[in-house]
Amino acid sequence: MPRVLRNRMDTLPGRFRGWGLAALLLFSCTPPPAPRMDGARSLVHQLFAVPPSERTLAWGEASLSANGETYACGIEVRAAADTFAANFYGPLGIRIGSIRASTSSGRVSLRFRDDTDQFDLSQPVSIPPFGSSELLTFGELLQVLAGRVPSEYEDLLAKPADSIISNHGAITLLWKTDSLKFHVLMENHPVAIAGVDVHFSDYGSGGAQLGMSSFKDGRARKIQIRQGDGNYFSITFSRVKRY
């Protein structure tokens, strides 16, 4: 306690001195106020605000586990309004796979080593590391790989949250449907989105989860798709730039 404050409190009668110390401890331990809800709602909507002319290039590391086998590789993603391209690199910078898509054709091409497959953007993803069944469509997967929350959730988040949880000055907004729980984690100083977690409750016996964090300018730098069967895919982008 500062010397001046301690000396002043020493001059108080005993019973008031105790109250003064209690008040001092109370105010010094009071957590900062939770983020204002109007600011929080504005930030949530910015998750889906993508400028039509935006073009981004991102580099990072990816890891995946499929059917008990785990792999690590480098990843480069180029995303624009109507095109998407991702390259996966193994040891010595050798390209081992790629994803190409165009919204004008509505098609996506996946190539890994010598195998190439074609899908419609509206089809459910059927590749274990990236999700399967009804977890994500290929169009939604491309948004996730570009660090964006899939736009299909915009209508859900336009409604008031089903619950708001405060924890040490930060808050978590929760939206629920019959098949999923959508969490948005908000930091307080400064007010910002810390992460997004989507839990899919009806995806198999173990469920599935989409996690996105380290947001900057509406894009996540860390992404993970995890399924109850042990398959997962994760990315950590070390650099993202507009071009």
N, C-alpha and C positions, 0 to 999 in steps of 0.2 A: 504494500500500500504506500503511495507517495507520502513523504514526511509531513507536508503541510496538511494533507487530509487527515493523517493519523493524529497530528497534534490537535486539530480542531475537534475531532471525535473524542479525544481524551478529556476535553472540557465538559462533555455532556454528562448529565446524571446517569447513573448506572443503568436504569431501566430503558432510557432513551438511547443510550449507547448501544445496547443489544439490538434495538429495533433498527438503528442506523446501519449497523453491520449487516443485518439481515437484508435490508433494502438494497445495500450496495451489492451484496452477493446475488440477489435476485436479478437486478438490472444487468449486472455483468455477465450472467449466464443465460439471459433471455435470447433465444435464437432469432435471427433476422426474419422479417416478415416474408410470407410466401409471395411469389410473383403475382402481380395483378392479373385477374382472369381475362380482362380485355386484351392485354398484351399477349397472354398465352394463346388465346384463340387466334390472334393475328399471325403468330408464328406457326401454328399448326397449319393454317391455310397456305403458308409459304412453302410447305413441303411439296405442293403440287403446282406451284407457279413457275412454269418453265418457259422462258422466252422462246418464241418460234425460231429465231435465228441462232440460238445458242449451240455452240460446238465445243466439245470438251475432249481432252486427251488425258488419260490417267495411266500411271504405272504402279505396280505393286507386286506383292507376293500372294500366291494362292495355295491352299491345301485342300485336299479332298480325300474322303474315305468312301469306298464303294465295295460292298460285299466283302468286308474284312481287309481289304488292301488299301493302304494309305499312300498318297502321292503328294509331292510338293513341286511347285513350278512358279515361274514368273508370269505376269499377266500384263497386257497392254490393251486398253479399251479406248476406242474412238466412238463418240456418240454425237449424233446431230439430229435435227428435227425429223428427217425421213430415212436416215440410214444408221446402221450400227455395225461395228466390227470389233471383235476381240481376238487376240492372239495369245496362245499359251506357249511358254518357252521352257524347255528342259535344260539339263546341264550343257554348258558351253554355248548357251544362247540358241540352241537348235529349236525351231518351231515344231511343236508336237501336236498342235490342234488349233482350230479356229472356229469362230462363229460369225456368220454374215447374215444380215437381214435388211430388208427394205419394206417400209410401210406401204409403198405404192404397189408392190407385188403381193404383200401380205404373206410372204414366205420367209423362212429362216433356214439356213444351211449350217449343219454342224459337221465338222471334220475332226477326227482324232486318229492320228497315224494314217492308216490306209483306208479307214472306213468313213464314208460320207452319207449323211441322212438329210432328208428334206422334210420340213414340217410347216403347217400353217401357224401363223402367229396366235390364232385363237385356240389351237389345240392344247390340252393339258400336257405339262412336261412329263415325260416318261423315262427320264434318265436318272438313275438312283442318286448320284451326288447332288444334282440340282433340284431334287424333289420329284415326286411322281404322283399318280392319281390326280386328285383335284386340288393339290396344294397351290400350284401356280400354272398359268398358261405360259406359252413361250413368249408372248408379248409382254407379260408381266415380269418374266424372268429377265428380259433384256433391260427393263427399267431398273430392276434391282441391281444388275451387274453394272449399270451406269451410276449407281449410288442414289437412285430415286425411289421413293416409296411408290408402289404401284398406284396408278390413278384411280383404280376401281374403288379404293377406300375413301375417296374424297367425299362422296355422298354420306358415308357412315360418319365421318368426322365433322360434317357440317351440322350435325345434331348436337344438342347438349350432351356432355359426357355422362355416363351412367353413374360414375362415382369419381370423387377427387380425394386423393390421399396426400396428406402433407407429412413431410419427413425432414426435420432439421432445416426448414426454410425452403426446401425444394418441394415440388409437387409431382404427382403422377396422375394423369388423366386416363380414365379407363372407359372404353366402349365395349359393349358385349352384344353378341348375336347368339343364335342357337349353335353355331359351329366354331366361333372364335372369340378370343379376347384380345383387344387392341390397346396396348399401353403406349402412352407418350410421356417420357420423362423430361421434366423441365428443370433446368438449373436456375438459380436465383441471382447470382452476381457474376456477370450480367445475366439478365433474363435470356435464356437460349434453350433450344432443344438439345438435350443430352443424348437421347436415344429413343428408338422405337422398337417395341417387341410385340410380335403377333403370335399368339398361341392358338394352334388349330386343334380343337378338342376332339373332333371326330375323325382324325386321320389315323386310322389303325389303332392298335391297343395302346401304343406309347405316345400318340400325338405327334405333333411337329411344331417347329418354331422358326420364325424369321426374325433375326435380330439385326438392327442397323444402328450404328453409333458414330461418334466423332464427326458430327455434322458441321459443315461450313458452307455457307451460301446455298443451303438447301440440299446439299449432297453429302451422303455418308461416306466416310473414309474406311469404316470397318463394317463388314457384311458377313452374316453367317446364316446358312440354311441347315437346320438340324432336324433329323427324323428319328422317330422312336426305334427304328430298326438298326440304328447305329451309323447309318450313312449321313455324311455331312459335307458341306462345301463352305469355305470361308475365304475372304479376301481382306487384305490390309493394303490400302493404297498409300504409298509414300509421297506421291506427287500428283497433283491434278492442276491442269491449266486450260484456259480457253484459247481457241485458235480460230 
